[in-house]
């Protein structure tokens, strides 16, 4: 950026000849861009600044897009978790009823165990979904660069 301005040169001179004559002096000089007014260096600096601005805007757009995608995925995961929780509560009651009926001998014990396995599968899926939601939350915090408080 400094190349677009004239350069100032300052120098000190000292000399001595064979007759013990000493000469000291100061010289000041600077470049005057009379013919091209340093337009080449100015154009290069302008292009560099424009390139940096474009790269910054592209990174900013990519980060905003990533954050939006992560938020949408997190919301979808929350809806899936709510739907799965809604299935688990009635299934738990059904399993308890099947186990009581199996203990009395009203239904086959295999039927009660099958219902218990279905409940266990749903609970495992719920735990996996909770883990995925936690990982998405961490990814969102990493993408934003800040700790996000609130409903997790």
PyMOL commands that set and color helices and strands:
alter all, ss='L'
color gray80, all
select helices_A, chain A and resi 2-4+39-104+109-144
alter helices_A, ss='H'
color red, helices_A
select strands_A, chain A and resi 8-16+22-30
alter strands_A, ss='S'
color yellow, strands_A
deselect
rebuild
show_as cartoon
